[in-house]
Amino acid sequence: MSAEIRYKPKMVGIVCNWCCYGGADLAGVSRFQYPPYIKLIRVMCSGRVDMGHIFRAFLNGADGVFIGGCHLNDCHYITNGNYDAYSMVQICKKILNFIGVTPERLRVEWVSAGEGIRFANIMNEFSAEIEKLGPLGKREGIDENTLKFKLESAMRLIPYIKLIERERLRVPARISEEEFYKFFTTDEFNRLFNETIVEKLIISQIISLLRKGPLTTGEIAKVLGLTPSEVSRHLSSSSRHRFVRYDGSLKSYALA
């Protein structure tokens, strides 16, 4: 009897040059074992990782994405890029959850250059979690085409999201680590996210659907998993801004 072929996920790790990459290098030198299918990309600072990098990785078939940087308050740059990286990842995780992708597929951790064993342990733990989740879309029950259009819709919104992050969603000042982490679990953060991003994400998805041709309110609602009344509200808003138009003869909406 032939042995069952073990699923090997596609995983990408984007790690900072000064700490996390050093930890990965130490893990290799020390022969600490972790899965070889995790492809590492080195950047000078975790703060240089962009939302576009994350969504592009998932669009290109990654089942899991890891961001690694220096410990908080130990960044090699005065800008403390790891704070920015953590904020960005928390927003991305909420976007992924909203569009139906398991947010645990994205992970951020801090590893110093002397923590080779910690790096290996994190990689083993994360890879086991992704193996359990399976290929991107399988656990979520999303077919390939739907997943692609939802990720592309989020990608198109990134310039707006980055602006909103700077103006509304960023922690106003460098506070204690405990308070910083806590901010992203508060009702205030959830409220701001819903107010500033959720509606724009839905409109972006609607526009993505209408690029393929006119659709009725019910057809749009079925694809997005929303009620017709919710879709109607967003279509009315889009019509006022002249993004879409209503075709009375076809009783459907199309791009303006």
C-alpha distance (Angstrom), angle and dihedral (degrees) to the residues before:
residue distance angle dihedral
M1 . . .
S2 3.79 . .
A3 3.76 117.7 .
E4 3.79 117.0 -106.3
I5 3.79 111.3 -102.2
R6 3.79 109.3 -116.2
Y7 3.78 117.2 -129.1
K8 3.81 112.1 -113.9
P9 3.79 112.2 -162.1
K10 3.78 124.3 -142.8
M11 3.80 106.5 -116.7
V12 3.80 133.3 177.3
G13 3.79 125.9 -163.1
I14 3.81 120.8 -165.7
V15 3.80 107.8 -166.0
C16 3.79 136.2 177.2
N17 3.79 118.3 -108.2
W18 3.79 98.9 -129.9
C19 3.79 104.4 48.9
C20 3.79 120.1 2.6
Y21 3.80 94.7 39.8
G22 3.80 87.8 48.5
G23 3.80 88.5 52.4
A24 3.80 89.8 50.9
D25 3.79 90.4 49.5
L26 3.81 91.1 49.9
A27 3.80 89.7 49.6
G28 3.79 88.9 55.7
V29 3.80 94.8 46.0
S30 3.82 90.3 47.3
R31 3.83 90.9 47.3
F32 3.78 93.4 -122.9
Q33 3.79 104.2 166.0
Y34 3.81 125.1 -126.5
P35 3.84 131.3 150.8
P36 3.83 113.7 -68.3
Y37 3.81 93.4 -145.3
I38 3.82 92.4 75.8
K39 3.81 104.4 101.5
L40 3.80 113.5 -152.5
I41 3.79 124.7 -149.7
R42 3.81 116.7 -167.0
V43 3.81 121.1 -142.1
M44 3.79 128.2 173.9
C45 3.81 93.2 -116.1
S46 3.80 135.7 6.8
G47 3.80 85.8 -127.7
R48 3.81 87.5 69.6
V49 3.80 91.4 65.5
D50 3.80 108.7 108.3
M51 3.79 129.7 -153.7
G52 3.77 86.5 -119.5
H53 3.80 90.8 61.4
I54 3.80 90.9 55.8
F55 3.80 97.7 46.7
R56 3.80 91.8 42.0
A57 3.80 89.4 53.9
F58 3.80 90.9 54.0
L59 3.82 90.9 44.6
N60 3.80 88.7 53.9
G61 3.79 91.2 55.2
A62 3.81 105.3 -91.0
D63 3.80 112.1 156.1
G64 3.81 92.5 -162.2
V65 3.81 137.1 15.4
F66 3.80 124.8 -157.5
I67 3.80 126.3 -164.4
G68 3.81 116.6 -164.2
G69 3.78 128.9 -174.3
C70 3.78 146.1 149.3
H71 3.79 119.7 -63.3
L72 3.81 113.7 -86.7
N73 3.80 112.3 -81.6
D74 3.81 89.4 17.0
C75 3.81 97.8 84.0
H76 3.81 115.3 137.0
Y77 3.81 90.4 -134.0
I78 3.79 128.7 67.3
T79 3.81 89.9 -127.1
N80 3.83 91.1 68.5
G81 3.79 91.6 -136.0
N82 3.79 93.2 -173.3
Y83 3.83 89.6 70.6
D84 3.80 88.6 55.4
A85 3.82 90.9 46.3
Y86 3.80 92.0 53.0
S87 3.83 92.7 48.1
M88 3.80 90.9 49.1
V89 3.81 92.9 49.1
Q90 3.82 92.7 50.5
I91 3.81 90.5 53.7
C92 3.81 91.3 46.5
K93 3.80 91.2 50.6
K94 3.81 90.6 53.7
I95 3.80 90.6 48.5
L96 3.80 91.1 49.5
N97 3.79 90.4 49.8
F98 3.80 91.1 49.1
I99 3.81 93.8 52.5
G100 3.81 90.9 46.8
V101 3.81 102.5 -99.4
T102 3.81 117.3 131.2
P103 3.84 103.8 -106.6
E104 3.81 91.4 -147.9
R105 3.80 86.6 75.8
L106 3.81 86.1 78.2
R107 3.80 119.7 61.3
V108 3.81 136.8 173.5
E109 3.81 124.7 -164.1
W110 3.80 139.3 166.2
V111 3.81 119.6 -125.0
S112 3.80 127.4 171.1
A113 3.79 123.8 -143.7
G114 3.81 89.3 -105.1
E115 3.81 95.6 52.7
G116 3.79 101.8 84.3
I117 3.78 93.6 143.7
R118 3.82 90.9 49.4
F119 3.81 90.4 52.7
A120 3.80 91.9 50.2
N121 3.81 92.1 47.0
I122 3.81 91.9 50.7
M123 3.81 91.7 48.6
N124 3.80 91.9 49.4
E125 3.80 92.3 47.3
F126 3.80 94.4 45.9
S127 3.80 94.4 45.1
A128 3.83 90.4 50.4
E129 3.80 89.5 52.2
I130 3.81 92.3 49.7
E131 3.81 91.4 46.7
K132 3.80 88.0 54.2
L133 3.81 91.4 49.7
G134 3.80 91.6 49.1
P135 3.82 128.1 -155.0
L136 3.79 117.1 -9.3
G137 3.79 108.9 -83.3
K138 3.81 96.3 17.2
R139 3.81 97.8 92.6
E140 3.79 89.8 36.9
G141 3.82 93.5 52.2
I142 3.81 91.4 -130.3
D143 3.79 120.1 141.1
E144 3.81 119.3 -130.8
N145 3.80 97.1 -104.7
T146 3.82 94.6 48.0
L147 3.78 91.3 46.8
K148 3.79 91.3 50.4
F149 3.79 94.8 50.9
K150 3.82 92.3 47.3
L151 3.81 92.7 50.5
E152 3.80 91.5 45.3
S153 3.80 90.2 49.9
A154 3.80 89.5 54.6
M155 3.82 91.0 46.1
R156 3.80 91.7 56.2
L157 3.79 89.7 54.1
I158 3.82 96.1 52.7
P159 3.86 97.5 99.3
Y160 3.81 89.3 53.9
I161 3.82 93.0 44.3
K162 3.81 91.7 51.1
L163 3.79 89.9 52.2
I164 3.81 91.6 48.8
E165 3.79 90.2 47.2
R166 3.80 91.2 56.9
E167 3.79 94.5 43.9
R168 3.81 105.5 35.1
L169 3.81 115.4 4.9
R170 3.79 103.9 46.0
V171 3.79 121.5 99.9
P172 3.82 102.6 -104.6
A173 3.80 97.3 -133.6
R174 3.78 141.6 9.3
I175 3.78 101.6 -86.8
S176 3.79 131.9 167.0
E177 3.79 117.2 -54.2
E178 3.80 90.9 -115.0
E179 3.82 92.7 53.0
F180 3.80 91.0 44.3
Y181 3.80 93.8 54.8
K182 3.80 91.6 41.7
F183 3.82 92.8 55.8
F184 3.81 91.9 69.9
T185 3.80 92.2 56.0
T186 3.80 96.0 50.0
D187 3.79 128.0 107.7
E188 3.80 87.3 -122.3
F189 3.81 92.2 62.1
N190 3.81 91.4 45.9
R191 3.80 90.8 49.3
L192 3.80 92.8 50.4
F193 3.79 91.3 47.4
N194 3.80 92.2 51.2
E195 3.80 92.7 45.9
T196 3.78 98.1 46.7
I197 3.81 107.5 28.8
V198 3.81 114.7 19.0
E199 3.82 96.9 67.5
K200 3.81 91.3 46.0
L201 3.81 90.4 50.3
I202 3.80 91.3 53.3
I203 3.80 92.2 47.8
S204 3.81 90.3 48.2
Q205 3.82 89.5 52.5
I206 3.80 91.5 48.4
I207 3.80 91.2 51.2
S208 3.81 90.1 48.5
L209 3.82 89.8 54.4
L210 3.81 93.5 46.6
R211 3.81 91.3 52.9
K212 3.80 85.8 75.1
G213 3.81 93.4 52.5
P214 3.81 144.1 -68.3
L215 3.80 118.1 -40.3
T216 3.77 136.2 -175.6
T217 3.78 122.7 -119.5
G218 3.79 90.2 -106.9
E219 3.80 93.4 51.6
I220 3.79 91.6 51.1
A221 3.80 91.7 46.7
K222 3.81 91.4 52.5
V223 3.81 93.5 53.9
L224 3.81 95.2 44.0
G225 3.79 96.1 42.0
L226 3.82 92.2 -123.3
T227 3.79 132.0 125.8
P228 3.83 117.5 -99.1
S229 3.81 89.5 -115.4
E230 3.82 91.2 55.7
V231 3.79 90.8 49.2
S232 3.82 90.7 47.5
R233 3.79 90.5 54.7
H234 3.80 92.0 52.8
L235 3.80 92.1 44.0
S236 3.81 90.5 52.4
S237 3.80 89.7 52.4
S238 3.81 91.1 47.6
S239 3.81 91.0 48.4
R240 3.81 91.5 53.8
H241 3.80 88.8 53.2
R242 3.82 89.5 45.9
F243 3.80 94.6 -119.8
V244 3.82 92.3 124.5
R245 3.79 137.0 16.7
Y246 3.79 134.2 -152.7
D247 3.80 118.7 -120.0
G248 3.79 106.0 -152.9
S249 3.79 94.4 -169.2
L250 3.80 92.3 57.0
K251 3.82 94.6 30.4
S252 3.80 88.6 -133.3
Y253 3.78 141.9 105.4
A254 3.80 127.8 -110.1
L255 3.78 137.2 175.1
A256 3.79 112.6 -77.2
